[in-house]
Amino acid sequence: MKSLTAFLALLAIAWIPLAAQTPLQLTAAEGALLDAALLGKLGEVERLLSEGTAVDTVDSEKHTPLMFAAFNGHTAVVAYLREHGAETNAKDINGRTPLMYASSGPFAETVKLLLRSGLPETRSRLLFFPKTG
């Protein structure tokens, strides 16, 4: 029994550093903004930004609302976010930008909008991610 207690004590000590690394905690409004952008709910995006939610809110993988809107080709949401200062050169943890996300699907209008927004860093090295199976 003593060896089991000792083992459990060591296991608990080993978990302390992991518990200290708390994941990014989003507020309800930040999570709602990311969801609204992903789903193309322009009215919800407008409401959340007017209430003070940060336009460049990020999730644990550094995805922004602009990235989510671009990934699904929600051009009106992309335009609104850009008009309200969304960072077009933001990168997620994998180095992908909103333009890269938009170019991963058949979203020519969204790609054109992002290119017109002035993307000096990505314009010269536009990457396309082919759809796979």
N, C-alpha and C positions, 0 to 999 in steps of 0.2 A: 504494500500500500504506500510506503514511503517513496518508493521509486516512481510510482504513478503520480504522486503529489509533486515530486521534484520535477518530473517531466512536464506536468501541466504548468508549473511555475516558470520553467524555462521557455515553454511555448508562449506563455503570456508576455514574458519579457521580449521575446523575439518579435511580437506583434506591435509593440509600442511604437517603433518608428513608422510603421505602416499606418497606424491609426492617427499619427500626427500629421500625415499628408492628407488633409481633407480635400475632397474633390470640389471643383468650382460650384458654388451654390448660386443659382439664378433666382432672382425674385420672380414672383408670379407674373409680373408685367413683362419682364425680360423673356421668360419662357413663352409667354403668349405672343410676343412680337416675333420671335423665331418661328413659332408655329404658323402665325398668320402669313409671314413671308413665304414659308414653304408651301402653303396651301393657296397662295395668291389672293388672300382676303384683303384687298386694298382698303376698304372701310375700316377694318380692324387695325391695320397698320397706321392709318391716319389718326385714329383715335388714340392709340398707344403713344405715338410720337407727340401728339398734342398734349398728352398728360405728363410728358417729361421722360418717357423711357428713352434710354440712350440709343441712337440710331446704329451705333457700331457695337451693340451688345454681342458678346461671344459666348459660345458654349464651351464645354471642356475640350473640344478639338479645334477651338478657335474659329468655328464657322460663324459667319455673320448673317444677319437677315438678308443682306444683298447677295451673298453666296447662295442661300437657300432659294431666293426668288429667281436668280439666274439659272440655277440648276434645273428648275422646272419651267423655265421660259415665261415667267410672269412679267412681261415687259412693262406693264403699267406699274407694278409694284417696284420694279427696278428703277424706273424713271422717278417715281415718288421718293424712293430712298436716296437716290442721287441728288435730287433737288433739295433734300434735307441734310446733305453733307456726308452721306455714307462714303466710306473710304473704298475707292475702286481698286487700289493696289493691296488691300489687306490679304494676308496669306493665312491659310489654315495650317495645322501642324504638319501637313504633307507638302506645304509650299504652293498649294493651289490657290488661284485668285478667282474672283467672280467671273472674269472673262473665260477662264479655263472651264469653269463649271457650265457656263452658257454654251460653250462650243462643244460640249460633250453630247449635245442632243440636237434635234432639228429646230433650233431656235434662232434663225437668222436675224430676226428683228431685235432680239435681245442682244445678240453679239454686236450688231451695228450700233445700237444705243451705247453699249459699253465702250466701243471703239471711239465713238464721237465724244465720249466723256473725257477722253484724253488719258490714255494709259501708256505713258512713255516706257515704263519698265517691261510691260508684257506685249506691247504692240509689235516689237521686233522679233519676238520669239513665241508667237501664238502656238499653243499646243492643242491638238485635238485628241480627245480620248475616244477611240472607237467603241461603239456599243458591242458588247459580247453577249452571246447567247442564250 
